[in-house]
Each structure stands twice: as structure tokens, then as C-alpha cells.
Amino acid sequence: MVRAVQIKRTGGPEVLEFIGKNIGEPKDEEVLVRHTAIGLNRYDLEHRKGFRKIKDLPSVLGVEAVGVVEKLGKKISDGLKVGDRVGYCTAPPGAYCEKRVIHQKYLIKIPDEIPDETVAAVLFKGMTAHYLVNQSYKIKPSTVVLVHGASGGLGQIICQWAKNKKSVVIGSVSSDEKMKIALKNGCTYAVNYNDKDCVSKIMEITQNKGVGAVYDPIGYATSKLSFESLGKFGIYVSYGQISGRAPVSFSLLSSRSLFATGTSIYHYKHDRFTLALTAMEIFEMVRKKLLTVRINKKYKFDEIIKAHRDMEDRKVSGLNIIKIS
Ligand SMILES: NC(=O)c1ccc[n+]([C@@H]2O[C@H](COP(=O)([O-])OP(=O)(O)OC[C@H]3O[C@@H](n4cnc5c(N)ncnc54)[C@H](OP(=O)(O)O)[C@@H]3O)[C@@H](O)[C@H]2O)c1
């Protein structure tokens, strides 16, 4: 039996419950992993609330964790060994537990010099940022991008990555305090999206050309600003809808021949090769200090419900993890 945190129905933090879970033995291509650190993601909160679908309930929550291989199934073909340090972030929910049996196809080996906690904080967000800046909209040097939620977890990684691609990054946040975090994470400029002159500021920065792309996890609350900030042929990249759906129509898009895309990590990072290649790139950037992983808060396993309350109450955002000692 291992300790795990599950939900039987969607709802507020009160639906989270600690249980004892019988995980059994790894079969065939499965591996038993003892977790050392779990990534805390707003995605988990959205699963809990039902904004993002979970296939079957009851379900243990959590999409990202790091740990040590303890046992192997009989058909392991990926060179995995007992004692290897591994991480994952694209398996079905189930990371909020002390140990987990998981298919080998999701596992990424972690290089010796990168600590577990760093990986737990950056793997999911790094994988997502990677496709956003390379595929959803391929950032080129000197292009100007607007990144909403720039002080948030994913926002921090997108901004640093876009800066590495030598683009001009405008980080958009909801308070002056968060502007400091945005600037620390590679933004060339920081703006407050609640400021009524925000669009004018963006037009001033872009010399009235508008931005090439907007990266938006917020949706409804920032969509008007997003579309007003886009230049001709610009693209609105939606990767979340924290405040509700962004209203998008063809007449809005045709006003400047704009594009819009809604994205999911599970489409871009679906196969083993892509996962391993992207992970290598993330680890290399961390090693070279091109990506700084600033862990904001470390919760204990016993504090998972509190961590969800903090996310819900907007007391915590950014890169946060759950430690298993
Ligand atoms: N599509 C994908 O493949 C994919 C993958 C991973 C994550 N995501 C999504 O990315 C989004 C961000 O995740 P994250 O872990 O980076 O979250 P986070 O650290 O909590 O950051 C979210 C940011 O959103 C802003 N925000 C605006 N309205 C908010 C509200 N009502 N409540 C809370 N925050 C609000 C906050 O910044 P301000 O206060 O400055 O606005 C906050 O910093 C989530 O919606 C998640 O589901 C998508």
C-alpha cells in the first residue's frame, strides 16, 4: 500500500482525499517508480474542478513526478535499470502518490547533475513551452511576442525561452509586483493587463505594428487586449482558459488576417522520440543556465490539499513542487 491523493468527483479542494492504494507489481513494459518530488501544476487544479477531463473517476491526480526506478516488468526494452532516476509528465493523471507503476514509454532518464526537484518543477512546463515557441508559433530573432501570465509557472519558462530565441518579449501580468518577476524571467518589457493604456503601450513598443504572437493561458479576461495587440497576420496561441473562454470569430480574425490556435501538450509530445529529444534540450538549457528554474514553494506530501487551496485562492503561482521525503 502507498499513500495517494485521489478524487471521486470533481469540485473544490474538499474533494481531494488521502487514500492507501494497492499498486501491485509492474507487468511487461511497466516500471515501479518511487517518487521523490511531484510537480504542482494549475493543470491538476483544472482536472480536479472538471475544467479538464479525467477519463475515469475515482482517479489519483497529478501529471508530473520524478523518482527512482525500484522494479522492472519482464519486457523492458528502453535500457532502464533499477536505481535509475526518471521523470514523466505526459502519462494519464496519477502522480500524487508515493510510488507508481507506469508504462516505460512515459519515462525520461534524468542526468546526474540535475536535481530531482528542478526536474519536477520544469519538465511539464518545459515540454509545453518547447512546442509553444517552436511549433505553435516559431519564434524568430527580433519578433515581438506578448506573453500573458508572464509571472506564472509556464509563463516564466516561455519568457526565458523566447528571450533565448532573441525575440522581444512583452510580459503581461496583473500587478506591479508581478512585473518584477516577469522582468527577472527574460521579459524585455512588462505591462499590467489591467492598465487601461496597456494596448497603447504595446503599440508604442512595436511602433504601431502590433505583436507577432500572443501566448495566452488566461482566455476571457485577456482576449480583447490580445486581439487588439496583434499585428497583421499575427497569431493568438491559447494554451489555457483560466478566466473562461476567449470569444473568437472569423470576422475578428479577418480584421487583420489573424490566426488562432488552441493547443495541447498531448498532441505535440505524444511519442517517445519527441519526449526524449525535448527533455535533452530542456536539460541542456538548464545546464547552460539558459533556463533558470526558480522554485517558489516546496509543499510536503501531507500539504497537497493546502497547496490546492493556495492555488485556488491565487496565493501561489509559478514553479511549485511537492516533496516526498
Ligand atoms: N495546453 C497545454 O499543453 C498546457 C500545458 C500545461 C499547462 N497548461 C495551462 O497553462 C495554464 C498556466 O499554468 P501554470 O501552472 O503556469 O499556472 P500558474 O503558475 O498558476 O500561472 C497562471 C497565471 O495566470 C494568471 N491568472 C489570471 N487569472 C487568474 C486566475 N483567475 N487565477 C489564477 N491565475 C490567474 C496569473 O498571473 P496574473 O495574476 O499576472 O494574471 C498566474 O500567474 C493553466 O491553465 C494550465 O492548464 C496548458
Ligand as a Chemical Component Dictionary entry (heavy atoms), coordinates in Angstrom:
data_LIG
# 
_chem_comp.id                   LIG 
_chem_comp.type                 NON-POLYMER 
_chem_comp.pdbx_formal_charge   0 
_chem_comp.three_letter_code    LIG 
# 
loop_
_chem_comp_atom.comp_id 
_chem_comp_atom.atom_id 
_chem_comp_atom.alt_atom_id 
_chem_comp_atom.type_symbol 
_chem_comp_atom.charge 
_chem_comp_atom.model_Cartn_x 
_chem_comp_atom.model_Cartn_y 
_chem_comp_atom.model_Cartn_z 
_chem_comp_atom.pdbx_ordinal 
LIG N1  N1  N 0  -2.147 23.492 -23.357 1  
LIG C1  C1  C 0  -1.171 22.842 -22.754 2  
LIG O1  O1  O 0  -0.494 21.992 -23.357 3  
LIG C2  C2  C 0  -0.861 23.179 -21.339 4  
LIG C3  C3  C 0  0.189  22.528 -20.658 5  
LIG C4  C4  C 0  0.487  22.918 -19.357 6  
LIG C5  C5  C 0  -0.288 23.903 -18.741 7  
LIG N2  N2  N 1  -1.306 24.489 -19.427 8  
LIG C6  C6  C 0  -2.123 25.535 -18.827 9  
LIG O2  O2  O 0  -1.337 26.662 -18.566 10 
LIG C7  C7  C 0  -2.005 27.465 -17.597 11 
LIG C8  C8  C 0  -0.968 28.031 -16.624 12 
LIG O3  O3  O 0  -0.463 27.002 -15.814 13 
LIG P1  P1  P 0  0.633  27.308 -14.693 14 
LIG O4  O4  O 0  0.874  26.025 -13.976 15 
LIG O5  O5  O -1 1.738  28.068 -15.283 16 
LIG O6  O6  O 0  -0.233 28.252 -13.714 17 
LIG P2  P2  P 0  0.212  29.391 -12.689 18 
LIG O7  O7  O 0  1.616  29.231 -12.257 19 
LIG O8  O8  O 0  -0.853 29.405 -11.650 20 
LIG O9  O9  O 0  0.131  30.714 -13.553 21 
LIG C9  C9  C 0  -1.084 31.156 -14.068 22 
LIG C10 C10 C 0  -1.054 32.682 -14.198 23 
LIG O10 O10 O 0  -2.338 33.059 -14.703 24 
LIG C11 C11 C 0  -2.680 34.332 -14.222 25 
LIG N3  N3  N 0  -4.108 34.387 -13.865 26 
LIG C12 C12 C 0  -5.024 35.176 -14.454 27 
LIG N4  N4  N 0  -6.231 34.979 -13.939 28 
LIG C13 C13 C 0  -6.077 34.059 -12.966 29 
LIG C14 C14 C 0  -6.990 33.457 -12.048 30 
LIG N5  N5  N 0  -8.277 33.768 -12.037 31 
LIG N6  N6  N 0  -6.495 32.558 -11.188 32 
LIG C15 C15 C 0  -5.197 32.223 -11.196 33 
LIG N7  N7  N 0  -4.269 32.761 -12.051 34 
LIG C16 C16 C 0  -4.729 33.674 -12.928 35 
LIG C17 C17 C 0  -1.779 34.617 -13.016 36 
LIG O11 O11 O 0  -0.964 35.729 -13.367 37 
LIG P3  P3  P 0  -1.533 37.226 -13.328 38 
LIG O12 O12 O 0  -2.139 37.396 -11.971 39 
LIG O13 O13 O 0  -0.352 38.056 -13.568 40 
LIG O14 O14 O 0  -2.546 37.279 -14.433 41 
LIG C18 C18 C 0  -0.881 33.393 -12.884 42 
LIG O15 O15 O 0  0.453  33.754 -12.677 43 
LIG C19 C19 C 0  -3.058 26.557 -16.954 44 
LIG O16 O16 O 0  -4.336 26.927 -17.438 45 
LIG C20 C20 C 0  -2.685 25.171 -17.467 46 
LIG O17 O17 O 0  -3.778 24.321 -17.600 47 
LIG C21 C21 C 0  -1.592 24.135 -20.701 48 
# 
loop_
_chem_comp_bond.comp_id 
_chem_comp_bond.atom_id_1 
_chem_comp_bond.atom_id_2 
_chem_comp_bond.value_order 
_chem_comp_bond.pdbx_ordinal 
LIG N1  C1  SING 1  
LIG C1  O1  DOUB 2  
LIG C1  C2  SING 3  
LIG C2  C3  SING 4  
LIG C2  C21 DOUB 5  
LIG C3  C4  DOUB 6  
LIG C4  C5  SING 7  
LIG C5  N2  DOUB 8  
LIG N2  C6  SING 9  
LIG N2  C21 SING 10 
LIG C6  O2  SING 11 
LIG C6  C20 SING 12 
LIG O2  C7  SING 13 
LIG C7  C8  SING 14 
LIG C7  C19 SING 15 
LIG C8  O3  SING 16 
LIG O3  P1  SING 17 
LIG P1  O4  DOUB 18 
LIG P1  O5  SING 19 
LIG P1  O6  SING 20 
LIG O6  P2  SING 21 
LIG P2  O7  DOUB 22 
LIG P2  O8  SING 23 
LIG P2  O9  SING 24 
LIG O9  C9  SING 25 
LIG C9  C10 SING 26 
LIG C10 O10 SING 27 
LIG C10 C18 SING 28 
LIG O10 C11 SING 29 
LIG C11 N3  SING 30 
LIG C11 C17 SING 31 
LIG N3  C12 SING 32 
LIG N3  C16 SING 33 
LIG C12 N4  DOUB 34 
LIG N4  C13 SING 35 
LIG C13 C14 SING 36 
LIG C13 C16 DOUB 37 
LIG C14 N5  SING 38 
LIG C14 N6  DOUB 39 
LIG N6  C15 SING 40 
LIG C15 N7  DOUB 41 
LIG N7  C16 SING 42 
LIG C17 O11 SING 43 
LIG C17 C18 SING 44 
LIG O11 P3  SING 45 
LIG P3  O12 DOUB 46 
LIG P3  O13 SING 47 
LIG P3  O14 SING 48 
LIG C18 O15 SING 49 
LIG C19 O16 SING 50 
LIG C19 C20 SING 51 
LIG C20 O17 SING 52 
# 
